[in-house]
Amino acid sequence: WLGIEWQREILASMRLNLYYFFFKKCIENGIAYVCTCNQEEWRERVRKKREACECRSKSKKENLEDFEKMLRHEYKEGEAVGRIKTEI
C-alpha cells in the first residue's frame, strides 16, 4: 500500500539469537545491564528523579549471570529487562 518493493522480509523473532549475541557483547563491554527493578519504581527513579537504579552498578559477572537466567526463563515475564546505559 506504500508502493514499496523489498527483496526480503525479516521478522524480528527470526533474529533473536543475533540480538542476544549483541546484547551479551554490550554487557561484556559495560554498556548494558539487566534490570530487575519494578517498572513503576524504575520509571519514577530514573525518568523523574534522574537517579540510577541499583542494577546499573552491578558487575559484568552479575549481569551476565542475570542475562543467562533470562534466557533460561528463570525470571517471569517482566521481572527482568535488558537496558542500555545511557545518560541519566
PDB file of N, CA, C and O in Angstrom:
ATOM      1  N   TRP A   1       0.795  -1.197   0.000  1.00  0.00           N
ATOM      2  CA  TRP A   1       0.000   0.000   0.000  1.00  0.00           C
ATOM      3  C   TRP A   1       0.842   1.267   0.000  1.00  0.00           C
ATOM      4  O   TRP A   1       0.329   2.343  -0.306  1.00  0.00           O
ATOM      5  N   LEU A   2       2.108   1.163   0.333  1.00  0.00           N
ATOM      6  CA  LEU A   2       3.004   2.314   0.249  1.00  0.00           C
ATOM      7  C   LEU A   2       3.752   2.349  -1.079  1.00  0.00           C
ATOM      8  O   LEU A   2       4.475   3.301  -1.372  1.00  0.00           O
ATOM      9  N   GLY A   3       3.572   1.320  -1.864  1.00  0.00           N
ATOM     10  CA  GLY A   3       4.282   1.269  -3.133  1.00  0.00           C
ATOM     11  C   GLY A   3       5.739   0.865  -2.990  1.00  0.00           C
ATOM     12  O   GLY A   3       6.540   1.096  -3.896  1.00  0.00           O
ATOM     13  N   ILE A   4       6.086   0.266  -1.862  1.00  0.00           N
ATOM     14  CA  ILE A   4       7.470  -0.142  -1.617  1.00  0.00           C
ATOM     15  C   ILE A   4       7.638  -1.595  -2.024  1.00  0.00           C
ATOM     16  O   ILE A   4       6.806  -2.447  -1.713  1.00  0.00           O
ATOM     17  N   GLU A   5       8.724  -1.858  -2.721  1.00  0.00           N
ATOM     18  CA  GLU A   5       9.053  -3.230  -3.069  1.00  0.00           C
ATOM     19  C   GLU A   5      10.348  -3.600  -2.355  1.00  0.00           C
ATOM     20  O   GLU A   5      11.334  -2.867  -2.428  1.00  0.00           O
ATOM     21  N   TRP A   6      10.344  -4.739  -1.663  1.00  0.00           N
ATOM     22  CA  TRP A   6      11.528  -5.176  -0.956  1.00  0.00           C
ATOM     23  C   TRP A   6      11.966  -6.528  -1.479  1.00  0.00           C
ATOM     24  O   TRP A   6      11.200  -7.266  -2.098  1.00  0.00           O
ATOM     25  N   GLN A   7      13.242  -6.830  -1.204  1.00  0.00           N
ATOM     26  CA  GLN A   7      13.796  -8.084  -1.713  1.00  0.00           C
ATOM     27  C   GLN A   7      13.601  -9.232  -0.733  1.00  0.00           C
ATOM     28  O   GLN A   7      13.500 -10.388  -1.146  1.00  0.00           O
ATOM     29  N   ARG A   8      13.547  -8.925   0.571  1.00  0.00           N
ATOM     30  CA  ARG A   8      13.284  -9.975   1.552  1.00  0.00           C
ATOM     31  C   ARG A   8      12.653  -9.360   2.793  1.00  0.00           C
ATOM     32  O   ARG A   8      12.855  -8.187   3.108  1.00  0.00           O
ATOM     33  N   GLU A   9      11.903 -10.170   3.465  1.00  0.00           N
ATOM     34  CA  GLU A   9      11.211  -9.755   4.682  1.00  0.00           C
ATOM     35  C   GLU A   9      11.846 -10.477   5.857  1.00  0.00           C
ATOM     36  O   GLU A   9      12.013 -11.697   5.828  1.00  0.00           O
ATOM     37  N   ILE A  10      12.198  -9.729   6.884  1.00  0.00           N
ATOM     38  CA  ILE A  10      12.825 -10.317   8.066  1.00  0.00           C
ATOM     39  C   ILE A  10      11.967  -9.975   9.275  1.00  0.00           C
ATOM     40  O   ILE A  10      11.670  -8.808   9.534  1.00  0.00           O
ATOM     41  N   LEU A  11      11.580 -10.990   9.997  1.00  0.00           N
ATOM     42  CA  LEU A  11      10.833 -10.805  11.230  1.00  0.00           C
ATOM     43  C   LEU A  11      11.817 -10.730  12.390  1.00  0.00           C
ATOM     44  O   LEU A  11      12.783 -11.492  12.433  1.00  0.00           O
ATOM     45  N   ALA A  12      11.585  -9.831  13.318  1.00  0.00           N
ATOM     46  CA  ALA A  12      12.487  -9.676  14.463  1.00  0.00           C
ATOM     47  C   ALA A  12      12.645 -10.987  15.215  1.00  0.00           C
ATOM     48  O   ALA A  12      13.735 -11.299  15.694  1.00  0.00           O
ATOM     49  N   SER A  13      11.579 -11.752  15.323  1.00  0.00           N
ATOM     50  CA  SER A  13      11.649 -13.017  16.054  1.00  0.00           C
ATOM     51  C   SER A  13      12.603 -14.014  15.390  1.00  0.00           C
ATOM     52  O   SER A  13      13.083 -14.939  16.046  1.00  0.00           O
ATOM     53  N   MET A  14      12.874 -13.835  14.120  1.00  0.00           N
ATOM     54  CA  MET A  14      13.808 -14.710  13.420  1.00  0.00           C
ATOM     55  C   MET A  14      15.264 -14.372  13.771  1.00  0.00           C
ATOM     56  O   MET A  14      16.171 -15.153  13.484  1.00  0.00           O
ATOM     57  N   ARG A  15      15.477 -13.224  14.383  1.00  0.00           N
ATOM     58  CA  ARG A  15      16.836 -12.763  14.667  1.00  0.00           C
ATOM     59  C   ARG A  15      17.160 -12.715  16.155  1.00  0.00           C
ATOM     60  O   ARG A  15      18.148 -12.092  16.543  1.00  0.00           O
ATOM     61  N   LEU A  16      16.358 -13.355  16.994  1.00  0.00           N
ATOM     62  CA  LEU A  16      16.566 -13.265  18.439  1.00  0.00           C
ATOM     63  C   LEU A  16      17.973 -13.681  18.851  1.00  0.00           C
ATOM     64  O   LEU A  16      18.586 -13.020  19.690  1.00  0.00           O
ATOM     65  N   ASN A  17      18.487 -14.748  18.287  1.00  0.00           N
ATOM     66  CA  ASN A  17      19.850 -15.180  18.658  1.00  0.00           C
ATOM     67  C   ASN A  17      20.877 -14.108  18.349  1.00  0.00           C
ATOM     68  O   ASN A  17      21.838 -13.939  19.100  1.00  0.00           O
ATOM     69  N   LEU A  18      20.693 -13.389  17.269  1.00  0.00           N
ATOM     70  CA  LEU A  18      21.600 -12.291  16.920  1.00  0.00           C
ATOM     71  C   LEU A  18      21.486 -11.161  17.945  1.00  0.00           C
ATOM     72  O   LEU A  18      22.496 -10.609  18.382  1.00  0.00           O
ATOM     73  N   TYR A  19      20.261 -10.824  18.323  1.00  0.00           N
ATOM     74  CA  TYR A  19      20.052  -9.782  19.330  1.00  0.00           C
ATOM     75  C   TYR A  19      20.652 -10.196  20.662  1.00  0.00           C
ATOM     76  O   TYR A  19      21.276  -9.377  21.336  1.00  0.00           O
ATOM     77  N   TYR A  20      20.475 -11.462  21.059  1.00  0.00           N
ATOM     78  CA  TYR A  20      21.048 -11.954  22.309  1.00  0.00           C
ATOM     79  C   TYR A  20      22.568 -11.874  22.271  1.00  0.00           C
ATOM     80  O   TYR A  20      23.195 -11.485  23.256  1.00  0.00           O
ATOM     81  N   PHE A  21      23.161 -12.239  21.142  1.00  0.00           N
ATOM     82  CA  PHE A  21      24.609 -12.187  20.989  1.00  0.00           C
ATOM     83  C   PHE A  21      25.131 -10.769  21.209  1.00  0.00           C
ATOM     84  O   PHE A  21      26.086 -10.559  21.956  1.00  0.00           O
ATOM     85  N   PHE A  22      24.500  -9.805  20.554  1.00  0.00           N
ATOM     86  CA  PHE A  22      24.983  -8.425  20.675  1.00  0.00           C
ATOM     87  C   PHE A  22      24.680  -7.817  22.035  1.00  0.00           C
ATOM     88  O   PHE A  22      25.452  -6.993  22.526  1.00  0.00           O
ATOM     89  N   PHE A  23      23.569  -8.209  22.651  1.00  0.00           N
ATOM     90  CA  PHE A  23      23.305  -7.690  23.994  1.00  0.00           C
ATOM     91  C   PHE A  23      24.341  -8.220  24.975  1.00  0.00           C
ATOM     92  O   PHE A  23      24.799  -7.488  25.853  1.00  0.00           O
ATOM     93  N   LYS A  24      24.714  -9.489  24.829  1.00  0.00           N
ATOM     94  CA  LYS A  24      25.759 -10.050  25.691  1.00  0.00           C
ATOM     95  C   LYS A  24      27.065  -9.290  25.500  1.00  0.00           C
ATOM     96  O   LYS A  24      27.767  -9.008  26.471  1.00  0.00           O
ATOM     97  N   LYS A  25      27.394  -8.958  24.261  1.00  0.00           N
ATOM     98  CA  LYS A  25      28.595  -8.164  23.992  1.00  0.00           C
ATOM     99  C   LYS A  25      28.512  -6.791  24.665  1.00  0.00           C
ATOM    100  O   LYS A  25      29.507  -6.290  25.190  1.00  0.00           O
ATOM    101  N   CYS A  26      27.344  -6.201  24.647  1.00  0.00           N
ATOM    102  CA  CYS A  26      27.148  -4.903  25.303  1.00  0.00           C
ATOM    103  C   CYS A  26      27.380  -5.014  26.808  1.00  0.00           C
ATOM    104  O   CYS A  26      27.996  -4.130  27.404  1.00  0.00           O
ATOM    105  N   ILE A  27      26.895  -6.086  27.426  1.00  0.00           N
ATOM    106  CA  ILE A  27      27.144  -6.306  28.852  1.00  0.00           C
ATOM    107  C   ILE A  27      28.639  -6.460  29.091  1.00  0.00           C
ATOM    108  O   ILE A  27      29.193  -5.843  30.001  1.00  0.00           O
ATOM    109  N   GLU A  28      29.291  -7.279  28.277  1.00  0.00           N
ATOM    110  CA  GLU A  28      30.731  -7.504  28.425  1.00  0.00           C
ATOM    111  C   GLU A  28      31.524  -6.218  28.275  1.00  0.00           C
ATOM    112  O   GLU A  28      32.577  -6.068  28.895  1.00  0.00           O
ATOM    113  N   ASN A  29      31.037  -5.286  27.460  1.00  0.00           N
ATOM    114  CA  ASN A  29      31.715  -4.000  27.252  1.00  0.00           C
ATOM    115  C   ASN A  29      31.271  -2.939  28.257  1.00  0.00           C
ATOM    116  O   ASN A  29      31.714  -1.793  28.187  1.00  0.00           O
ATOM    117  N   GLY A  30      30.402  -3.315  29.184  1.00  0.00           N
ATOM    118  CA  GLY A  30      29.989  -2.392  30.244  1.00  0.00           C
ATOM    119  C   GLY A  30      28.992  -1.335  29.811  1.00  0.00           C
ATOM    120  O   GLY A  30      28.827  -0.330  30.502  1.00  0.00           O
ATOM    121  N   ILE A  31      28.324  -1.536  28.687  1.00  0.00           N
ATOM    122  CA  ILE A  31      27.367  -0.518  28.222  1.00  0.00           C
ATOM    123  C   ILE A  31      25.911  -0.974  28.309  1.00  0.00           C
ATOM    124  O   ILE A  31      25.006  -0.305  27.813  1.00  0.00           O
ATOM    125  N   ALA A  32      25.702  -2.143  28.960  1.00  0.00           N
ATOM    126  CA  ALA A  32      24.340  -2.637  29.142  1.00  0.00           C
ATOM    127  C   ALA A  32      24.273  -3.385  30.465  1.00  0.00           C
ATOM    128  O   ALA A  32      25.296  -3.793  31.014  1.00  0.00           O
ATOM    129  N   TYR A  33      23.060  -3.557  30.968  1.00  0.00           N
ATOM    130  CA  TYR A  33      22.867  -4.284  32.216  1.00  0.00           C
ATOM    131  C   TYR A  33      21.478  -4.905  32.244  1.00  0.00           C
ATOM    132  O   TYR A  33      20.604  -4.546  31.455  1.00  0.00           O
ATOM    133  N   VAL A  34      21.293  -5.844  33.166  1.00  0.00           N
ATOM    134  CA  VAL A  34      19.995  -6.466  33.368  1.00  0.00           C
ATOM    135  C   VAL A  34      19.370  -5.819  34.598  1.00  0.00           C
ATOM    136  O   VAL A  34      19.958  -5.817  35.680  1.00  0.00           O
ATOM    137  N   CYS A  35      18.186  -5.277  34.419  1.00  0.00           N
ATOM    138  CA  CYS A  35      17.488  -4.564  35.487  1.00  0.00           C
ATOM    139  C   CYS A  35      16.336  -5.424  36.009  1.00  0.00           C
ATOM    140  O   CYS A  35      15.516  -5.925  35.240  1.00  0.00           O
ATOM    141  N   THR A  36      16.295  -5.579  37.323  1.00  0.00           N
ATOM    142  CA  THR A  36      15.214  -6.340  37.949  1.00  0.00           C
ATOM    143  C   THR A  36      14.322  -5.447  38.796  1.00  0.00           C
ATOM    144  O   THR A  36      13.544  -5.938  39.614  1.00  0.00           O
ATOM    145  N   CYS A  37      14.430  -4.161  38.606  1.00  0.00           N
ATOM    146  CA  CYS A  37      13.594  -3.212  39.348  1.00  0.00           C
ATOM    147  C   CYS A  37      12.148  -3.282  38.866  1.00  0.00           C
ATOM    148  O   CYS A  37      11.881  -3.591  37.704  1.00  0.00           O
ATOM    149  N   ASN A  38      11.236  -2.995  39.762  1.00  0.00           N
ATOM    150  CA  ASN A  38       9.834  -2.858  39.401  1.00  0.00           C
ATOM    151  C   ASN A  38       9.719  -1.730  38.385  1.00  0.00           C
ATOM    152  O   ASN A  38      10.338  -0.681  38.559  1.00  0.00           O
ATOM    153  N   GLN A  39       8.944  -1.927  37.339  1.00  0.00           N
ATOM    154  CA  GLN A  39       8.860  -0.952  36.251  1.00  0.00           C
ATOM    155  C   GLN A  39       8.418   0.427  36.728  1.00  0.00           C
ATOM    156  O   GLN A  39       8.981   1.436  36.302  1.00  0.00           O
ATOM    157  N   GLU A  40       7.432   0.484  37.593  1.00  0.00           N
ATOM    158  CA  GLU A  40       6.941   1.775  38.087  1.00  0.00           C
ATOM    159  C   GLU A  40       7.992   2.476  38.936  1.00  0.00           C
ATOM    160  O   GLU A  40       8.191   3.684  38.811  1.00  0.00           O
ATOM    161  N   GLU A  41       8.672   1.711  39.809  1.00  0.00           N
ATOM    162  CA  GLU A  41       9.730   2.287  40.634  1.00  0.00           C
ATOM    163  C   GLU A  41      10.870   2.792  39.760  1.00  0.00           C
ATOM    164  O   GLU A  41      11.420   3.866  40.005  1.00  0.00           O
ATOM    165  N   TRP A  42      11.224   2.007  38.728  1.00  0.00           N
ATOM    166  CA  TRP A  42      12.303   2.411  37.825  1.00  0.00           C
ATOM    167  C   TRP A  42      11.943   3.712  37.114  1.00  0.00           C
ATOM    168  O   TRP A  42      12.752   4.637  37.034  1.00  0.00           O
ATOM    169  N   ARG A  43      10.739   3.766  36.610  1.00  0.00           N
ATOM    170  CA  ARG A  43      10.284   4.961  35.893  1.00  0.00           C
ATOM    171  C   ARG A  43      10.330   6.194  36.802  1.00  0.00           C
ATOM    172  O   ARG A  43      10.785   7.263  36.394  1.00  0.00           O
ATOM    173  N   GLU A  44       9.859   6.029  38.022  1.00  0.00           N
ATOM    174  CA  GLU A  44       9.863   7.136  38.989  1.00  0.00           C
ATOM    175  C   GLU A  44      11.286   7.588  39.286  1.00  0.00           C
ATOM    176  O   GLU A  44      11.581   8.783  39.275  1.00  0.00           O
ATOM    177  N   ARG A  45      12.160   6.634  39.549  1.00  0.00           N
ATOM    178  CA  ARG A  45      13.528   6.950  39.947  1.00  0.00           C
ATOM    179  C   ARG A  45      14.355   7.518  38.802  1.00  0.00           C
ATOM    180  O   ARG A  45      14.994   8.559  38.953  1.00  0.00           O
ATOM    181  N   VAL A  46      14.345   6.847  37.670  1.00  0.00           N
ATOM    182  CA  VAL A  46      15.237   7.223  36.574  1.00  0.00           C
ATOM    183  C   VAL A  46      14.682   8.381  35.759  1.00  0.00           C
ATOM    184  O   VAL A  46      15.386   9.357  35.500  1.00  0.00           O
ATOM    185  N   ARG A  47      13.445   8.276  35.362  1.00  0.00           N
ATOM    186  CA  ARG A  47      12.907   9.312  34.475  1.00  0.00           C
ATOM    187  C   ARG A  47      12.515  10.589  35.200  1.00  0.00           C
ATOM    188  O   ARG A  47      12.707  11.684  34.671  1.00  0.00           O
ATOM    189  N   LYS A  48      11.969  10.463  36.401  1.00  0.00           N
ATOM    190  CA  LYS A  48      11.501  11.663  37.106  1.00  0.00           C
ATOM    191  C   LYS A  48      12.558  12.260  38.015  1.00  0.00           C
ATOM    192  O   LYS A  48      12.750  13.476  38.028  1.00  0.00           O
ATOM    193  N   LYS A  49      13.255  11.410  38.785  1.00  0.00           N
ATOM    194  CA  LYS A  49      14.248  11.904  39.740  1.00  0.00           C
ATOM    195  C   LYS A  49      15.658  11.975  39.164  1.00  0.00           C
ATOM    196  O   LYS A  49      16.553  12.564  39.771  1.00  0.00           O
ATOM    197  N   ARG A  50      15.855  11.373  37.989  1.00  0.00           N
ATOM    198  CA  ARG A  50      17.170  11.344  37.326  1.00  0.00           C
ATOM    199  C   ARG A  50      18.229  10.679  38.203  1.00  0.00           C
ATOM    200  O   ARG A  50      19.354  11.167  38.317  1.00  0.00           O
ATOM    201  N   GLU A  51      17.852   9.555  38.824  1.00  0.00           N
ATOM    202  CA  GLU A  51      18.778   8.768  39.632  1.00  0.00           C
ATOM    203  C   GLU A  51      18.917   7.383  39.015  1.00  0.00           C
ATOM    204  O   GLU A  51      17.945   6.832  38.498  1.00  0.00           O
ATOM    205  N   ALA A  52      20.109   6.822  39.067  1.00  0.00           N
ATOM    206  CA  ALA A  52      20.331   5.475  38.537  1.00  0.00           C
ATOM    207  C   ALA A  52      19.779   4.437  39.507  1.00  0.00           C
ATOM    208  O   ALA A  52      19.825   4.622  40.724  1.00  0.00           O
ATOM    209  N   CYS A  53      19.264   3.356  38.962  1.00  0.00           N
ATOM    210  CA  CYS A  53      18.810   2.261  39.823  1.00  0.00           C
ATOM    211  C   CYS A  53      20.025   1.443  40.267  1.00  0.00           C
ATOM    212  O   CYS A  53      21.109   1.561  39.694  1.00  0.00           O
ATOM    213  N   GLU A  54      19.827   0.613  41.295  1.00  0.00           N
ATOM    214  CA  GLU A  54      20.926  -0.194  41.839  1.00  0.00           C
ATOM    215  C   GLU A  54      21.469  -1.190  40.816  1.00  0.00           C
ATOM    216  O   GLU A  54      22.654  -1.521  40.828  1.00  0.00           O
ATOM    217  N   CYS A  55      20.602  -1.657  39.941  1.00  0.00           N
ATOM    218  CA  CYS A  55      21.005  -2.665  38.953  1.00  0.00           C
ATOM    219  C   CYS A  55      22.103  -2.149  38.019  1.00  0.00           C
ATOM    220  O   CYS A  55      22.935  -2.917  37.538  1.00  0.00           O
ATOM    221  N   ARG A  56      22.091  -0.877  37.777  1.00  0.00           N
ATOM    222  CA  ARG A  56      23.050  -0.276  36.841  1.00  0.00           C
ATOM    223  C   ARG A  56      24.493  -0.466  37.297  1.00  0.00           C
ATOM    224  O   ARG A  56      25.404  -0.506  36.471  1.00  0.00           O
ATOM    225  N   SER A  57      24.704  -0.583  38.604  1.00  0.00           N
ATOM    226  CA  SER A  57      26.074  -0.681  39.129  1.00  0.00           C
ATOM    227  C   SER A  57      26.511  -2.121  39.394  1.00  0.00           C
ATOM    228  O   SER A  57      27.590  -2.341  39.945  1.00  0.00           O
ATOM    229  N   LYS A  58      25.692  -3.104  39.012  1.00  0.00           N
ATOM    230  CA  LYS A  58      26.101  -4.497  39.184  1.00  0.00           C
ATOM    231  C   LYS A  58      27.323  -4.787  38.315  1.00  0.00           C
ATOM    232  O   LYS A  58      27.548  -4.129  37.300  1.00  0.00           O
ATOM    233  N   SER A  59      28.098  -5.772  38.726  1.00  0.00           N
ATOM    234  CA  SER A  59      29.295  -6.142  37.971  1.00  0.00           C
ATOM    235  C   SER A  59      28.915  -6.814  36.658  1.00  0.00           C
ATOM    236  O   SER A  59      27.787  -7.274  36.480  1.00  0.00           O
ATOM    237  N   LYS A  60      29.880  -6.863  35.743  1.00  0.00           N
ATOM    238  CA  LYS A  60      29.652  -7.548  34.471  1.00  0.00           C
ATOM    239  C   LYS A  60      29.283  -9.002  34.719  1.00  0.00           C
ATOM    240  O   LYS A  60      28.402  -9.551  34.057  1.00  0.00           O
ATOM    241  N   LYS A  61      29.968  -9.624  35.685  1.00  0.00           N
ATOM    242  CA  LYS A  61      29.709 -11.024  36.004  1.00  0.00           C
ATOM    243  C   LYS A  61      28.263 -11.205  36.464  1.00  0.00           C
ATOM    244  O   LYS A  61      27.575 -12.116  36.004  1.00  0.00           O
ATOM    245  N   GLU A  62      27.807 -10.352  37.358  1.00  0.00           N
ATOM    246  CA  GLU A  62      26.429 -10.445  37.845  1.00  0.00           C
ATOM    247  C   GLU A  62      25.424 -10.245  36.709  1.00  0.00           C
ATOM    248  O   GLU A  62      24.422 -10.954  36.622  1.00  0.00           O
ATOM    249  N   ASN A  63      25.703  -9.275  35.844  1.00  0.00           N
ATOM    250  CA  ASN A  63      24.807  -9.022  34.718  1.00  0.00           C
ATOM    251  C   ASN A  63      24.779 -10.186  33.738  1.00  0.00           C
ATOM    252  O   ASN A  63      23.716 -10.536  33.225  1.00  0.00           O
ATOM    253  N   LEU A  64      25.927 -10.783  33.475  1.00  0.00           N
ATOM    254  CA  LEU A  64      25.962 -11.947  32.577  1.00  0.00           C
ATOM    255  C   LEU A  64      25.191 -13.123  33.184  1.00  0.00           C
ATOM    256  O   LEU A  64      24.493 -13.848  32.475  1.00  0.00           O
ATOM    257  N   GLU A  65      25.324 -13.305  34.495  1.00  0.00           N
ATOM    258  CA  GLU A  65      24.570 -14.364  35.167  1.00  0.00           C
ATOM    259  C   GLU A  65      23.070 -14.103  35.065  1.00  0.00           C
ATOM    260  O   GLU A  65      22.295 -15.014  34.777  1.00  0.00           O
ATOM    261  N   ASP A  66      22.665 -12.857  35.303  1.00  0.00           N
ATOM    262  CA  ASP A  66      21.246 -12.500  35.200  1.00  0.00           C
ATOM    263  C   ASP A  66      20.740 -12.663  33.774  1.00  0.00           C
ATOM    264  O   ASP A  66      19.605 -13.089  33.560  1.00  0.00           O
ATOM    265  N   PHE A  67      21.573 -12.328  32.803  1.00  0.00           N
ATOM    266  CA  PHE A  67      21.169 -12.476  31.404  1.00  0.00           C
ATOM    267  C   PHE A  67      20.957 -13.958  31.065  1.00  0.00           C
ATOM    268  O   PHE A  67      20.002 -14.312  30.374  1.00  0.00           O
ATOM    269  N   GLU A  68      21.843 -14.804  31.551  1.00  0.00           N
ATOM    270  CA  GLU A  68      21.685 -16.242  31.323  1.00  0.00           C
ATOM    271  C   GLU A  68      20.404 -16.753  31.985  1.00  0.00           C
ATOM    272  O   GLU A  68      19.717 -17.611  31.431  1.00  0.00           O
ATOM    273  N   LYS A  69      20.086 -16.229  33.160  1.00  0.00           N
ATOM    274  CA  LYS A  69      18.829 -16.592  33.823  1.00  0.00           C
ATOM    275  C   LYS A  69      17.631 -16.172  32.977  1.00  0.00           C
ATOM    276  O   LYS A  69      16.639 -16.896  32.882  1.00  0.00           O
ATOM    277  N   MET A  70      17.734 -15.003  32.369  1.00  0.00           N
ATOM    278  CA  MET A  70      16.657 -14.545  31.494  1.00  0.00           C
ATOM    279  C   MET A  70      16.463 -15.523  30.339  1.00  0.00           C
ATOM    280  O   MET A  70      15.336 -15.895  30.011  1.00  0.00           O
ATOM    281  N   LEU A  71      17.557 -15.932  29.732  1.00  0.00           N
ATOM    282  CA  LEU A  71      17.485 -16.836  28.589  1.00  0.00           C
ATOM    283  C   LEU A  71      16.942 -18.207  28.970  1.00  0.00           C
ATOM    284  O   LEU A  71      16.318 -18.884  28.153  1.00  0.00           O
ATOM    285  N   ARG A  72      17.183 -18.616  30.226  1.00  0.00           N
ATOM    286  CA  ARG A  72      16.676 -19.908  30.707  1.00  0.00           C
ATOM    287  C   ARG A  72      15.257 -19.780  31.277  1.00  0.00           C
ATOM    288  O   ARG A  72      14.708 -20.743  31.812  1.00  0.00           O
ATOM    289  N   HIS A  73      14.679 -18.600  31.159  1.00  0.00           N
ATOM    290  CA  HIS A  73      13.318 -18.327  31.643  1.00  0.00           C
ATOM    291  C   HIS A  73      13.188 -18.506  33.154  1.00  0.00           C
ATOM    292  O   HIS A  73      12.139 -18.921  33.645  1.00  0.00           O
ATOM    293  N   GLU A  74      14.262 -18.190  33.894  1.00  0.00           N
ATOM    294  CA  GLU A  74      14.203 -18.264  35.351  1.00  0.00           C
ATOM    295  C   GLU A  74      13.514 -17.038  35.946  1.00  0.00           C
ATOM    296  O   GLU A  74      13.106 -17.054  37.108  1.00  0.00           O
ATOM    297  N   TYR A  75      13.387 -15.996  35.164  1.00  0.00           N
ATOM    298  CA  TYR A  75      12.608 -14.821  35.562  1.00  0.00           C
ATOM    299  C   TYR A  75      11.259 -14.915  34.872  1.00  0.00           C
ATOM    300  O   TYR A  75      11.163 -15.358  33.727  1.00  0.00           O
ATOM    301  N   LYS A  76      10.231 -14.501  35.569  1.00  0.00           N
ATOM    302  CA  LYS A  76       8.913 -14.431  34.945  1.00  0.00           C
ATOM    303  C   LYS A  76       8.899 -13.227  34.011  1.00  0.00           C
ATOM    304  O   LYS A  76       9.725 -12.322  34.134  1.00  0.00           O
ATOM    305  N   GLU A  77       7.960 -13.225  33.082  1.00  0.00           N
ATOM    306  CA  GLU A  77       7.852 -12.115  32.145  1.00  0.00           C
ATOM    307  C   GLU A  77       7.698 -10.798  32.907  1.00  0.00           C
ATOM    308  O   GLU A  77       6.833 -10.672  33.774  1.00  0.00           O
ATOM    309  N   GLY A  78       8.542  -9.824  32.577  1.00  0.00           N
ATOM    310  CA  GLY A  78       8.501  -8.512  33.207  1.00  0.00           C
ATOM    311  C   GLY A  78       9.343  -8.384  34.463  1.00  0.00           C
ATOM    312  O   GLY A  78       9.491  -7.277  34.982  1.00  0.00           O
ATOM    313  N   GLU A  79       9.905  -9.484  34.975  1.00  0.00           N
ATOM    314  CA  GLU A  79      10.729  -9.408  36.185  1.00  0.00           C
ATOM    315  C   GLU A  79      12.143  -8.907  35.912  1.00  0.00           C
ATOM    316  O   GLU A  79      12.807  -8.400  36.815  1.00  0.00           O
ATOM    317  N   ALA A  80      12.600  -9.045  34.683  1.00  0.00           N
ATOM    318  CA  ALA A  80      13.943  -8.593  34.320  1.00  0.00           C
ATOM    319  C   ALA A  80      13.904  -8.063  32.893  1.00  0.00           C
ATOM    320  O   ALA A  80      13.181  -8.575  32.038  1.00  0.00           O
ATOM    321  N   VAL A  81      14.699  -7.025  32.661  1.00  0.00           N
ATOM    322  CA  VAL A  81      14.748  -6.422  31.335  1.00  0.00           C
ATOM    323  C   VAL A  81      16.182  -5.982  31.050  1.00  0.00           C
ATOM    324  O   VAL A  81      16.899  -5.549  31.953  1.00  0.00           O
ATOM    325  N   GLY A  82      16.591  -6.097  29.796  1.00  0.00           N
ATOM    326  CA  GLY A  82      17.910  -5.628  29.404  1.00  0.00           C
ATOM    327  C   GLY A  82      17.857  -4.139  29.096  1.00  0.00           C
ATOM    328  O   GLY A  82      16.970  -3.673  28.380  1.00  0.00           O
ATOM    329  N   ARG A  83      18.805  -3.407  29.636  1.00  0.00           N
ATOM    330  CA  ARG A  83      18.844  -1.957  29.424  1.00  0.00           C
ATOM    331  C   ARG A  83      20.227  -1.532  28.937  1.00  0.00           C
ATOM    332  O   ARG A  83      21.245  -2.075  29.366  1.00  0.00           O
ATOM    333  N   ILE A  84      20.246  -0.562  28.044  1.00  0.00           N
ATOM    334  CA  ILE A  84      21.495   0.057  27.600  1.00  0.00           C
ATOM    335  C   ILE A  84      21.786   1.230  28.515  1.00  0.00           C
ATOM    336  O   ILE A  84      20.882   1.986  28.872  1.00  0.00           O
ATOM    337  N   LYS A  85      23.057   1.385  28.896  1.00  0.00           N
ATOM    338  CA  LYS A  85      23.434   2.509  29.759  1.00  0.00           C
ATOM    339  C   LYS A  85      23.484   3.778  28.921  1.00  0.00           C
ATOM    340  O   LYS A  85      24.302   3.910  28.011  1.00  0.00           O
ATOM    341  N   THR A  86      22.612   4.689  29.240  1.00  0.00           N
ATOM    342  CA  THR A  86      22.591   5.996  28.600  1.00  0.00           C
ATOM    343  C   THR A  86      22.801   7.055  29.654  1.00  0.00           C
ATOM    344  O   THR A  86      22.922   6.732  30.836  1.00  0.00           O
ATOM    345  N   GLU A  87      22.847   8.294  29.264  1.00  0.00           N
ATOM    346  CA  GLU A  87      22.944   9.376  30.235  1.00  0.00           C
ATOM    347  C   GLU A  87      21.697   9.368  31.119  1.00  0.00           C
ATOM    348  O   GLU A  87      20.584   9.143  30.643  1.00  0.00           O
ATOM    349  N   ILE A  88      21.898   9.613  32.389  1.00  0.00           N
ATOM    350  CA  ILE A  88      20.754   9.624  33.323  1.00  0.00           C
ATOM    351  C   ILE A  88      19.942  10.881  33.133  1.00  0.00           C
ATOM    352  O   ILE A  88      18.940  11.079  33.821  1.00  0.00           O
TER     353      ILE A  88
END
